[in-house]
Amino acid sequence: MANKRSYCWGLNDNGQIGDGTSGSENNRFSPTESLFLRPVQNRYIY
């Protein structure tokens, strides 16, 4: 991505996404910016 930010998606039961939320109601099915990985310039998170 051109903005050099990290994005995650998937299960978020324990806050794995890193956007400050947790719980299965906050699972992310599309790329969501991970606030905990700034300013790291990862492109993919598996």
KOLMILO-919260 format. One line per field, with one value per atom (N, C-alpha, C): x, y, z; residue in three letters; atom name. Coordinates in nm, 4 decimals, padded with zeros to 6 digits. Layout:
N
c1	c(X/...)
c2	c(Y/...)
c3	c(Z/...)
resn	c(ala/...)
name	c(CA/...)
END
This chain:
46
c1	c(00.0830/00.0000/00.0878/00.0449/00.1250/00.1393/00.0475/00.0550/00.1480/00.2078/00.3068/00.2525/00.1252/00.0647/00.0385/00.0211/-00.0034/-00.1524/-00.1997/-00.3411/-00.3543/-00.4578/-00.4843/-00.6319/-00.6646/-00.8036/-00.8126/-00.9314/-00.9542/-01.0171/-00.9930/-01.0494/-00.9893/-01.0693/-01.0254/-01.0695/-01.0895/-01.1398/-01.0563/-00.9263/-00.8358/-00.7602/-00.8156/-00.7504/-00.6382/-00.6381/-00.5297/-00.5134/-00.6192/-00.6132/-00.5268/-00.5292/-00.4447/-00.5074/-00.6412/-00.7066/-00.7723/-00.7385/-00.7916/-00.9231/-00.9732/-01.0968/-01.0671/-01.1637/-01.1529/-01.2931/-01.3037/-01.4321/-01.4753/-01.5484/-01.5885/-01.6797/-01.7492/-01.8330/-01.7496/-01.6174/-01.5273/-01.4322/-01.4673/-01.3874/-01.3834/-01.2716/-01.2550/-01.2495/-01.3415/-01.3510/-01.2916/-01.2431/-01.1723/-01.0528/-00.9515/-00.8315/-00.8640/-00.8101/-00.8294/-00.6913/-00.6688/-00.5371/-00.5055/-00.3871/-00.3407/-00.2651/-00.3204/-00.2583/-00.1330/-00.1248/-00.0108/00.1141/00.0997/00.2150/00.2728/00.2230/00.2809/00.4171/00.5129/00.5217/00.5884/00.5810/00.6403/00.5798/00.6604/00.6135/00.5945/00.5192/00.4873/00.3859/00.3910/00.2935/00.1877/00.2255/00.1319/00.1510/00.0408/00.0461/-00.0280/00.0393/-00.0209/-00.0611)
c2	c(-00.1174/00.0000/00.1242/00.2222/00.3417/00.4230/00.4076/00.4890/00.4311/00.3151/00.2519/00.2235/00.1907/00.1536/00.0042/-00.0521/-00.1956/-00.2206/-00.3225/-00.3584/-00.5049/-00.5372/-00.6738/-00.7038/-00.8330/-00.8756/-01.0159/-01.0547/-01.1882/-01.1834/-01.2888/-01.2971/-01.1902/-01.1443/-01.0391/-01.0688/-01.1967/-01.2354/-01.1778/-01.1745/-01.1257/-01.0008/-00.9253/-00.8012/-00.8216/-00.9342/-00.9656/-00.8623/-00.7942/-00.7000/-00.5792/-00.5352/-00.4230/-00.2878/-00.2827/-00.1533/-00.1015/-00.1624/-00.1174/-00.1821/-00.2761/-00.3460/-00.4930/-00.5626/-00.7070/-00.7647/-00.8949/-00.9623/-01.0077/-01.1188/-01.1758/-01.0823/-00.9902/-00.8943/-00.7916/-00.7888/-00.6967/-00.7678/-00.8895/-00.9556/-00.8674/-00.8670/-00.7803/-00.8649/-00.8405/-00.9170/-00.8422/-00.7220/-00.6454/-00.5793/-00.5405/-00.4816/-00.3613/-00.3641/-00.2597/-00.2156/-00.0861/-00.0386/-00.0829/-00.1371/-00.1790/-00.0640/-00.0099/00.1035/00.0630/-00.0647/-00.1111/-00.1339/-00.1428/-00.1696/-00.0440/00.0713/00.1946/00.2170/00.2741/00.3030/00.1922/00.0684/-00.0448/-00.0549/-00.0847/-00.0851/-00.2272/-00.3089/-00.4435/-00.4336/-00.5277/-00.5290/-00.6362/-00.7486/-00.8585/-00.9147/-00.9541/-01.0190/-01.1497/-01.2588/-01.3918/-01.4432)
c3	c(00.0000/00.0000/00.0000/-00.0668/-00.0832/00.0444/00.1401/00.2612/00.3673/00.3434/00.4312/00.5710/00.5808/00.7074/00.7085/00.8267/00.8414/00.8572/00.7870/00.7921/00.8282/00.9071/00.9506/00.9312/00.9246/00.9200/00.9750/01.0144/01.0678/01.2055/01.2848/01.4188/01.5090/01.6035/01.6942/01.8372/01.8694/02.0011/02.1150/02.0980/02.2026/02.1615/02.0684/02.0255/01.9258/01.8524/01.7601/01.6486/01.6106/01.4986/01.5328/01.6564/01.6965/01.6710/01.6632/01.6428/01.7703/01.8839/02.0117/02.0508/01.9709/02.0031/02.0285/02.0870/02.1036/02.1127/02.0985/02.1035/01.9659/01.9625/01.8339/01.7561/01.8237/01.7514/01.6755/01.7033/01.6352/01.5389/01.4952/01.3928/01.2694/01.1990/01.0822/00.9561/00.8668/00.7425/00.6239/00.6474/00.5453/00.6144/00.5377/00.5988/00.6880/00.8088/00.9080/00.9549/00.9647/01.0063/01.1483/01.1677/01.2994/01.3636/01.4701/01.5382/01.6147/01.6569/01.7348/01.6501/01.5200/01.4344/01.3702/01.4039/01.3506/01.4122/01.3503/01.2074/01.1282/01.1756/01.1044/00.9655/00.8658/00.7284/00.6760/00.7497/00.7018/00.5899/00.4976/00.3908/00.4121/00.4712/00.4920/00.6304/00.6934/00.8224/00.8098/00.8427/00.8299/00.9652)
resn	c(met/met/met/ala/ala/ala/asn/asn/asn/lys/lys/lys/arg/arg/arg/ser/ser/ser/tyr/tyr/tyr/cys/cys/cys/trp/trp/trp/gly/gly/gly/leu/leu/leu/asn/asn/asn/asp/asp/asp/asn/asn/asn/gly/gly/gly/gln/gln/gln/ile/ile/ile/gly/gly/gly/asp/asp/asp/gly/gly/gly/thr/thr/thr/ser/ser/ser/gly/gly/gly/ser/ser/ser/glu/glu/glu/asn/asn/asn/asn/asn/asn/arg/arg/arg/phe/phe/phe/ser/ser/ser/pro/pro/pro/thr/thr/thr/glu/glu/glu/ser/ser/ser/leu/leu/leu/phe/phe/phe/leu/leu/leu/arg/arg/arg/pro/pro/pro/val/val/val/gln/gln/gln/asn/asn/asn/arg/arg/arg/tyr/tyr/tyr/ile/ile/ile/tyr/tyr/tyr)
name	c(N/CA/C/N/CA/C/N/CA/C/N/CA/C/N/CA/C/N/CA/C/N/CA/C/N/CA/C/N/CA/C/N/CA/C/N/CA/C/N/CA/C/N/CA/C/N/CA/C/N/CA/C/N/CA/C/N/CA/C/N/CA/C/N/CA/C/N/CA/C/N/CA/C/N/CA/C/N/CA/C/N/CA/C/N/CA/C/N/CA/C/N/CA/C/N/CA/C/N/CA/C/N/CA/C/N/CA/C/N/CA/C/N/CA/C/N/CA/C/N/CA/C/N/CA/C/N/CA/C/N/CA/C/N/CA/C/N/CA/C/N/CA/C/N/CA/C/N/CA/C/N/CA/C/N/CA/C/N/CA/C)
END
